[in-house]
Amino acid sequence: MTVLLRNTFKAWIDRAPGAPPKLVMIGDVRVPTDGWQARLTKRSPQGINPKILILDVNTQEPGGEAQEASTTIPLRYEESPPQDEYGQVMIADGKAEIVVRVCGSN
């Protein structure tokens, strides 16, 4: 079973000079054994509020033997330039949802 580590999720708009604005979303997910893979993908279709970006956590269990030790996997999503002026990002894994405010948004 995967667990979203709530306090690790953060989102911001990177407005570095000389580059278009970029939305960056990071956070961690805990998985029960090593060998898992996890990534954030943009949900399609998005929800009814265009100011809330919805990202899904997609995980894949290891094939074969794996050590029984919980492992933390860092997640990262970038969108450049952001498709909208997002104020929030919702992260969902099918069991739980986390909503974070986008820092640096208008």
Number of C-alpha atoms within 10 A of each C-alpha: 9 20 14 22 13 15 10 12 21 17 24 21 22 18 12 9 7 6 10 11 15 17 23 18 21 15 19 19 21 17 22 17 18 17 15 18 12 20 17 21 15 15 14 9 7 12 11 7 9 14 14 20 22 23 22 17 19 13 16 10 15 12 8 6 9 13 10 10 10 12 16 19 16 14 16 16 15 18 13 13 14 15 12 11 16 22 18 19 21 14 25 18 17 10 9 10 15 16 17 18 16 21 16 13 14 8
